[in-house]
Amino acid sequence: MENETRVERWLERAIARAVTPRGGAEVIAALTTTATIGFGLLMTAIDHKNFSTVWLGLWWAVQTVTTVGYGDHVPTDAAGMLVAALVMLLGLAFLSVVTAAITSSFVARATESRTKRAGGHATAPEQDVSDIRERLDRMESLLRNDDVVERLDRMEALLRERS
């Protein structure tokens, strides 16, 4: 589209790369790093009294987005606190997405390993379901046996007599 801004085009390309968990984690890491630097600069501009240098603003942003929060530098006015809240939420979102990407990778590897062990024919859960069905069929055939039915009938009659 010719009405798209540079940022919109960049975001579209970034989202297109995020088709795998690793790609998604890379996009989130890039966005989080960019936002952390931006918020550090913004905090220096908004609350210059508490963040007198760019380095203090960046230090605060890094420790906040990583949820460390030493407390050596904190915003004291409403605008600074609003920026701080956004950075905290960004940090939590970043950690959540990275954790999900790592977990997804582990699950995918485990599933692939189970499929290989099953000879590539059926995945492990499918094989488990098949095994359970076979066992249930055997149990049902045992229960259909006339001898078992007769025994159950006799037990039921004895229980009625005693009650």
N, C-alpha and C positions, 0 to 999 in steps of 0.2 A: 504494500500500500504506500502511496506517495505521501499520505498524511501522518505516517508513523514518525515518531521522534527517534533519535539515536538510542535512547534508553529502551524504548519499546522493541526496536530491532535487536538490540543486545539481549534483552530478556527472552525474546522468541528463540534466538539461537541457543541461549543457555538452557532453556526448557527442552529444546529438541535434543540436547546432549544428555538430559537426565532420564534416559529410557532404562537404565540399569540402576541398581542401588548404589554402585560405585559412582556412576555419572551424577546421580542425584546428590550424593554426599559432596562431590567436587563442586557442584553448582552452589549448594548451601554454604560450603566453606568459603567460596569466593565472595558470595553475597554477605556472609557474616563478617569476613575480614574487611570488606569495603565499608559496611555499615559501622563496624567498630571504629575504624579510622574516622569516618564522617561524624559519628557521635562524639568522639574525643575532641575533634576540632570544634564541633558545635558547642560542647560543654565549655570549652575555653572561651568562646565568644559570648555565651550566655551568662556564665558565672565567673567572670574574670577575677573577682575578689578571691575565690577559693581555688581557682585554677589559673594561676598567673602566667603559666607557660604552656605552650602546646604539648610539651612532654608530660606535664602533669595531667592534662586532659586525656592524652592517649593512655597514660598509665592507669588512670581511673577507668577508662572505657574497657581496657583489657582485663583488669581485675574484676570488673562488674560483669562483663559478658561471659567470663569463665566461672562465674558465681563464687569467686574467692572472696571478694569484698573485704579487704583489710580494714577499711574504715579510716585510713590515714587522710584521705581527702573525700569529702562528701559535699554534695550540693546543699545549699541552704535556702534558696528561693524557689518559688513554685515552678518556674520554667525549668530550672535545673532538675528538680525532682521529677517533673514529667519526662524529661529526657532520660533520667535514670531509670524510671519505670519501663520505658521502651527498651532500653539496653538490657535490663534484667529479663524481660520477656523474650527478647532476641536470643539471649544466652540460653535460656531454657529450651527454646525451640531448636536451636542449633544442637544442643546435647541430645535432645529427643530424636532428631532426624539421624544423627550420626549413630546413635545406639540402634535405631531401627534398621539402618543400612547394614550394620555389622551383623545384627541378628538375622536379617534376611539372607545374608551371604552364608552364614552358618547353616541355616535351614536348607538352602539350595544345595550346599555341598553334601549334607547328610542325606537328602533325598536322592541325589545322584549316586551316592555310595550304596544306598539300599537297592537302587535299581540295578546297579552293576552286580551286586551280590545275588540278586534274584535271577541272574542270567539275562537281564535286559528284557525279559518277557512281561513281567508284571512288577509293579512297584510293591514295596513291602506292605503298605496298607491293603492293597488289593489281595495280596497273598494271604494276609492275616484274615481278611473277610472270607476268603475261600476256605481256609482251614477251619474257621468257626462253623461255616455252613456244613462242611463234611462231618464235623463232630455232632452237630445238631441232628443231621440225617441219621447217623448211627444211633443216637439216643432215641430218636423217634421210632426207629425200627425195633429197638429193644422193648420199648413201651408197647408196641403193637403186638408183641409176642403174647399168645393166648395164655401161657403159663403165668406171666406177670399180671395179666388182667384177672385171671382167676384168683391169684393171691390177693390182689387189691380188693376184689369183691368180698373175699372171706374176711379180710381185715375190717372192711367197712361194716360187715354184718356183726362182727364181734364188738365193734365200738358201739353200734346201735343197741346191742343187748345189754351192755354195761351202763348205758346212760338212761 
